[in-house]
Amino acid sequence: MFYEICRIILHTVYRLLFRYKAYGTEHIPEQGAVLLCANHISNWDPPLVGLPVMRRVNFMAKQELFKIPLLSQVLRYLGAFPVKREATDKKAIRTALSRLQEGKVVVIFPEGTRSKSGRLQKAYSGSGFLALKQPCTVIPVAIIGPYRLFRPVKIIYGSPVNLDDLRVEKITKQEAVLATERIMNSIRQLLENQQSKTSEHNGRSFGNSV
């Protein structure tokens, strides 16, 4: 109940402040383990990734937030768990893996920290390891910003990433890196497709105005 109340409140806030629009939610299975892998451009990202999803989501949040007593409790109620951003956090990976094993939806930002430029950064291999270690549907997610008051923010959920050829009994660093690269390439493709559509639309608008 608490989760649903918070979801309604956040949905209202994001609609009013950022006019957010979601596309591709039909790619997210109604049941079973799902790993949502998104680019990271703002502290506003984690709630946004989960809002359009009709299932309860679990997500990593920087560990500094869990040092604030009341906020820590709220975050845990909302399915968040702490992660260290400086390097691959094995404890956070184990927590994410456990929730995937339970058939839940987990949100992860492969880059580890937000990009100040808005461009994709080098990703840690944790997302690829998770995707291979536990059978799950891997969905690339593109957040199209920037966040500006009363200006639209888009979130696009892509088709599942096929990693079948990388699934082996004993996962090595190489497989994890290759899986991560494939996930990041899928996110990049979503971003580039949106940029192409925006450029094409602007071109037509300019042509019509001449």
Secondary structure, 3 states (H helix, E strand, C coil): CHHHHHHHHHHHHHHHHHCCEEECHHHCCCCCCEEEEECCCCCCHHHHHHCCCCCCEEEEEEHHHHHCHHHHHHHHHCCEEEECCCCCCHHHHHHHHHHHHCCCEEEECCCCCCCCCCCCCCCCCHHHHHHHHCCCEEEEEEEECCCCCCCCCEEEECCCCCCHHHCCCCCCHHHHHHHHHHHHHHHHHHHHHHHHHHHHHHHHHHHHHC
